[in-house]
Amino acid sequence: MKHIIIASVLSLSALTAHAADNGAYVFGNLGYNTSKMKMFGDTGGAQLQNNKAGGASWEIGGGYRISPYLATELSYADFGKMQGDISNNSDKTTASIALRAERVAVLGILPVADNLEVFGKLSLNNVHANAKFQNSEGSGSEKKSNVKAGVGFGASYAVNKNLSVRGEYEYIAARYQAGDDAGLKTNGINLFKAGLSYQF
């Protein structure tokens, strides 16, 4: 009888620990977008110079842990601004493409230790691209929005019951093109992120 009682208590404790993993949480990330602009088509000899990556990015959102192995997230992210100069023999055009998105994601989670777990992520991203161009003749801009898929993976370490540190890599297939036959384009967004999450 004593063994049955002990086993029942241990089983209940395990279930309680799993239940504590479920519930709502908020998170924030800081990161870096390594993607740059590229030129395509017949550019008439023009070259892209001083080509800078998207750079610093940030994300803030909330999620819900459905089970120890599954979670969903909603977030808003700013993916930084790619910049460069289009130079030819007669003039120079300063170009930039800023990217941001509203996001929904599903996470598959695998606990690997008491405080450590790894996860894979699939996301849909409503990406907004804002391109700006300026040269000696004036300036112009162009805005586009598209829903694009993303995939990523990462790890999370629980500092205590509520607070966790997380890091991840993510690729979003946000291809933007300025110009029909020739111009500038991006080949997706490559993100390296680190942040915190707080579970209620």
C-alpha positions, -999 to 999 in steps of 0.1 A, spaced: 0 0 0 28 24 9 44 18 -25 11 26 -43 7 58 -23 43 69 -31 38 61 -68 5 80 -69 21 111 -53 50 110 -78 27 106 -107 6 136 -95 37 157 -90 48 149 -126 14 159 -140 15 191 -120 50 199 -133 38 194 -169 7 215 -163 28 243 -150 45 244 -184 12 253 -201 -3 288 -203 2 323 -217 35 341 -220 51 372 -234 84 376 -251 108 400 -267 138 395 -290 167 416 -303 185 403 -334 204 410 -366 192 406 -402 222 396 -423 204 399 -457 214 425 -483 200 439 -515 210 426 -549 208 440 -584 192 420 -612 186 423 -650 204 447 -674 214 476 -652 233 494 -679 266 490 -661 254 504 -628 269 489 -596 256 485 -561 281 500 -536 282 505 -498 258 476 -496 246 472 -460 227 444 -444 193 449 -428 211 451 -394 195 455 -360 160 440 -356 135 436 -328 103 416 -321 77 417 -294 48 393 -289 28 368 -269 22 331 -270 3 303 -254 18 270 -244 -8 244 -254 13 214 -240 49 208 -231 55 201 -267 34 227 -286 29 264 -285 15 292 -307 27 328 -310 16 362 -323 41 390 -327 52 422 -345 87 425 -358 109 451 -374 136 435 -396 158 465 -401 167 485 -432 189 473 -461 208 502 -477 231 508 -506 242 532 -534 235 525 -571 263 541 -590 269 546 -627 289 571 -648 265 599 -645 248 598 -611 244 580 -578 211 568 -563 208 561 -526 184 532 -520 170 515 -490 144 488 -482 128 487 -447 110 455 -437 85 448 -409 58 422 -403 28 409 -383 35 373 -375 18 341 -364 38 309 -356 36 274 -343 64 259 -322 72 222 -318 91 219 -285 114 191 -273 126 192 -236 162 179 -234 170 186 -198 154 200 -166 158 236 -177 167 233 -214 145 227 -244 149 230 -282 122 240 -307 114 243 -343 92 270 -357 69 275 -387 54 309 -393 33 330 -416 44 366 -420 25 396 -433 56 414 -446 56 451 -454 84 464 -476 91 502 -479 116 511 -506 130 546 -510 152 560 -537 170 594 -539 193 610 -564 201 644 -579 168 645 -598 147 639 -567 133 610 -546 107 583 -548 93 555 -527 74 522 -532 55 500 -507 45 464 -510 29 438 -487 29 400 -490 22 370 -468 53 349 -467 63 316 -449 91 313 -424 110 285 -408 134 285 -378 149 266 -349 163 275 -315 167 268 -278 153 281 -245 168 279 -210 146 284 -179 162 307 -154 134 301 -130 97 291 -131 86 321 -151 116 336 -169 135 320 -198 163 330 -221 159 320 -257 180 321 -289 171 312 -325 178 314 -362 150 321 -386 146 324 -424 116 342 -439 110 339 -477 103 377 -481 115 384 -516 110 420 -526 117 433 -561 118 470 -572 117 472 -610 103 448 -637 132 440 -660 160 454 -639 165 469 -605 169 458 -569 157 427 -551 160 408 -518 163 371 -514 146 366 -481 154 375 -445 180 358 -424 177 365 -387 197 356 -356 178 365 -324 182 364 -287 156 374 -261 136 367 -230 102 352 -223 80 355 -192 53 329 -185 24 338 -163 
